[in-house]
Each structure stands twice: as C-alpha cells, then as structure tokens.
Amino acid sequence: YGYKFRNGEFVEKDEKVYLDWLEKAANQKNPRAMDWLGLWFRNERRDKDKALSYYCAAAELGWKNSLTFVAQMLKLGEGCASDLRQAVIWGAKGDSFVFGRLLADAKRALESGAPEDLDCDFDQLCYSIGWGLYWYRYGSYEWNHESDENKAFGNRRLNYYCSCVELQQTSIFTFLLCWNRT
C-alpha cells in the first residue's frame, strides 16, 4: 500500500506516507519493506550505515535481494569496513553474480601472486568460499554455468574447506576421547 504513495499511483504522491508505511511493515518483520527502506536510505538519503542495517535485517529473514546488497556493501566497504570474507558468506546465500565475482577476484589475486591485495586473510577467504560452495552453490544452476576456470578454482576451495572440516572433526574427537579417559 505504501509503495503506491512513492510513485503517486492511484493516490497523491507522498514520500513521508510511503516511508511511514514501510516503517510499519518493517516493524512487523516484513523483509520486502526492510529491503525497500535499505534501498531508500542507500540511494536517496546516502546513509549507508542505516541502509546496511535494513538490508541485514531483511537478509537475516532470507530476503535474496538484501543478501546481494549486503554482500556488495561488505565488498565495497559501504556503511562498514570492507570485509571480503563476510561478503563471500552473505553472497553465497544470495545472488550468484556477486559470489561469482568474488570467486573471480580471489582467483585473479592468487594467480597474480598478490593475495594480500584482497586485504583479508587468504586462507580464511578460501575457507569461506568453500563453505559457500558446500552449503549454497555447488551443483546449482548458477554454479553449473560458471566459467571452467572459476569452477576449477572453486573446487580447490571446496576441497580445502572439506579437509579443514575433517581436520576439525578429528581434533574434536581426539579431544573427547582424551577427556573421556581422564
């Protein structure tokens, strides 16, 4: 209903009423309203912090569009410090385009011999990429249409993730065995 006031469709255009309705809907945990508020604060108000908070709230409710915006903002450092690892985590759950670009950026940095240019711990980034592939992307339509180079790089990250998880499990079981014996 509030959206009609944004464009003046069937009612007189009134941005204040539009925002009031969106706030009411967002307070009732409506992810679309939260996403639209994020969009409004990002583009109209230029308040990246507030935009990111609305996007995160909607993303936590599973709103795909907001997942994409959170990943983009984390990658660019809009409304927060740039964090590629978190961008990968949010991007894996959302839009495959953002995830694919992050995958390509990481691949390029590794091939150029300059993973430090990514401003994050490269092993942590590789682990997050593997996690995203394991839980959200591997075998999906989007993944099957990735470039062969990105697939090869991603598969190496997936293997890295799986080996880390196996090592963690072994460590935990060893600890529990020792704890049980004492």
N, C-alpha and C positions, 0 to 999 in steps of 0.2 A: 504494500500500500504506500509506504513512504517513498518508494522508488518513483512513483508517478509524480510526486512533488519535485523530484530532481529535474525532470525533463519538462514539467508542465503538461503532462499527458492527462487529459480529462479533468484536470484541476489547474489552478493558477500555480505557476512555478514559485516554489518557496523552499530555499535551501535549508532554512532553520527547521522547518517542519520535517523535511527529509531527514536531517540529522537526528532530530528528536525521535522519530520512528525507528531509525536504525539503532540508536542507543537503547530504546525499549526492547527491541528484538535481540540485541547483543546481550543485554542483561538477562534474557531468558535462554541464553546459550545457543542462539541461532548462528551457526558458523558462516552462513552467507552474509548476514548483516555485519558480522565481525570482519569478514573479508572486504566488504564494501567500505567499512569505516577505515580499515587499513589503507585501502586504495585512496580514499579521500584525503587522509592525513599525509600520505606519501606524495601525492600529486598536487593537491590543492593547497594544503597548509605547509607543505615542505617540512613536516615534523616527522622525521624518520624514526625517532625513538617510539613515539606513540603508534606510528604505523606498524612497526615491528611487533609491538606488544599485542595489537589486534590480530595481526597475521599469525603470531604464535598461538594465541588463544584459539583461533579457528583451526589452525593446523593440528593442535592437540586433540581437537574433536574430529580429525580426519579429513578436513576440507582440502582437497587436492590442490586447488588453485593457490591457497595460502601456503601449503607446503612448498610450492615452487617459489613463491615470493620470499619466504623465509630463507630458503637456500640461496637465492640470488642476493639478498641483502647481507647474509653472512659472508658470502664470497666477496662482495664488493666493500664490506665494512660500512654499510649504511645503517645508522641507528645503533651500531655496536662496533666492536673491534672485528676486523676481518678474521674469520676462522674457517679455513678450508675443510678441516676435519668435520666440524659440525655442519657445514654446507653439504658435504657428502652424505651425512646421516639423514638430514632433512630432505635432500634431493632424491635420495634413493627411495624414500617413501612416496614422493610426489612425481613430478614431471621427469620423464626420461631424458628430455633435451638438456636440462640442467645437469643431471647426473652424467650424461654422455660428454658434455663439455668439460666437466671436472675430471672425468676419466682421461680425456684427451689432453688436458693441461698437465696432469700428473705424468702421463706417458711422455709428453714432449720434454718436460723438465728432467726426467730420468735419462732420456736419450741424449739430451744436450749436455749431460753431466753436471747439471746445476739444480738438483732438487732443493737446495737451500733457497732458491729464488721463490719458492712457494710459501715461505715464511711460516712453516709448520714442521713438526717432526715427521719426516717422510715415512718412517715405519708405522707411525700411528695413522697417517693418511692411508697407507696401503692396507692396514688392518680394517679401517673404516670402509674403504672401497670393497674389500672382500666381504665384509659384513653386509653391506648394502646389496651386493650381488646375491649372496646366500639367501637373505631374507626377503628381498623385494624384486630383484631384477632378473636373475638368471633364469633362462628359459622363457621369459616373457616375449611378447610380440616385439616390443621395443628392442630387447636385447638381441633377438634373432636378426634384427635389421641394422645392428651396429656394424661399423667397418671391421674388416678382419683384423686390422692392427689393434683396434680398441678391444676387440674380443680376446685376442691373444694376451694383451696386457692385463685385461680384466681377469682372465682365467688364472694368470700367475698370481694376482692379488687374492683371488678366491682360494687358491691353494695355500697361500701364505696365511690367510685367515683361518682356514681349517686346521693347518698344522699348529697354529697358536692355540686354538681351542683344544686340540688334542693334548698339547703340552700342559695347558692349564688343568685339564681333567686329570691327567697323570699326576700332576703335582698335588692336586686336591685329594685324590685317592691315596697317595703315598702319605700325606699328612694325616688323613683319617685313620689309616692303618696303624701308623706310629702312635697316634693319640689313643686308639683303642687298646694297644698293647701296654701303654703306661697306665 
